[in-house]
């Protein structure tokens, strides 16, 4: 998640209690994510699949008024097929083709009234799982690429949150998310660039893509992903996507920036290098 800060801090003792929960939960989640990234292989793929399942569950819960039992059921079936293929196949283009076909099927079955939202949710849940799995791959370069992604997104998240709360100032996108500020967004982007450059410098010399540029693009994309999720929640009158993660809300609240940045990193690597080895774009 990439939180671009609030114009004014929350008041009362609950503010500190929630902050402690947020920090503790973040530490636990980061430790688990880094450990599974180090292990790689099936354990990391299972984590990527778990993210997809959690996102689709919460997406359906939020957008239920604009779907029906048929479209939700078909989208679940399609996602399970895609995630099953992800654990068994290394053919990235084939898996993506199945995901796109499934989303088109859901949209056709539901029509304009009940198909667009569940079809979009299927893409939103499935593609980042594919992206994370193939960016990680089975090599040291994949491990480095995921650490780079984590460093950029998490630094953006942390510094945007605290910078925005400390400085306040003009709103970033009040129609989508009324608490986020330009100060938080700029501070988060600067931190994301610095973290990406530092991570790349400690791991290995950069490849053909300028690290500061791609870190900046990923940081901005993570913040756009956060704004997009905020817009969906606002549209459906929901404060949090769920209550699974203390201090953060739901899975979507925690990974909204990560899934957006991961999807873009995969697309860049898949287009410029190869769909099965997108991590080579960085190292």
C-alpha positions, 0 to 999 in steps of 0.5 A: 500500500502507498499512503500519501499522507493526511492533512491533519493527524488523527486525534485521541489515544486510538491514533497511537494504538492504531499506529502501533498495530500498523507498525507491528503488522508491517514488520511481520508481513515484511519478514514473511515476504522477504523470507518467502522471496529468499526461498523462492520457488513454490513457497513464493508462488503460493504467496503470490497466489494467496495475494490474488485470492485475498484480492478477489475475495475483497473485491467481490465483497466491495463490488457485490452490488454490481455483480451476481452469483454467476459472474462471481462464481465464474471469476473464482473458477477462472482465477483458480485455473490461472493460479493452478497453471501458475504453479505448474507451467512456465509459459507466461503468455499462455497463462496471461491468455487464459486470464484475459479469456476468463475476464472476457467471459465474465464480462460477456456473461454479466453484460454491462450491468453485472460483468464489468466489475467482476471481470476487472476484479479477476484481472486485478487479482490474477495479473499481479500474481502472475507478475510477481511469480515471473519477476521472482523466477528461479534465479538470483537476478529474480530475487534481486528484482523482487527486493528492488520492487519491495524496497521502492514500494515499501519506502514509498509507502512509509515516507508518503504516510509519515511525510504527509501526516507531518507536513499536510498541505494541498490535497493530492486527489480529494475526489479519490482519497481526501487524506492524501497530500502532494507533500506525501506523494513527493516525499514517497517518490523521493524515498522510493527512488533513493531506496531503489538506487541503494538496493541496486547498488548493494546487490549488483551493477545495473543493467540496461535500464536507468535505476533511478528512472524505473524506481521513480516510475514504479513509485508513482505507479504504486501511488496510482494503485493506492489512489485507484483502490481508494476510488473503488472503496469510495465509489462503493461507500467502503472505508477498508477493503477488509479487516484481515490485517490489524492497523491496515484493513484488508489485503487490498489495503496492504498490497494496492501499491505493490500489485500495481508496481509489480504488474508494471515491472513485469510488463516492462521486462516482458516487452523489453526482455522476455515474458518468462524472464522479466527480471533481466530488465534490471540486473 
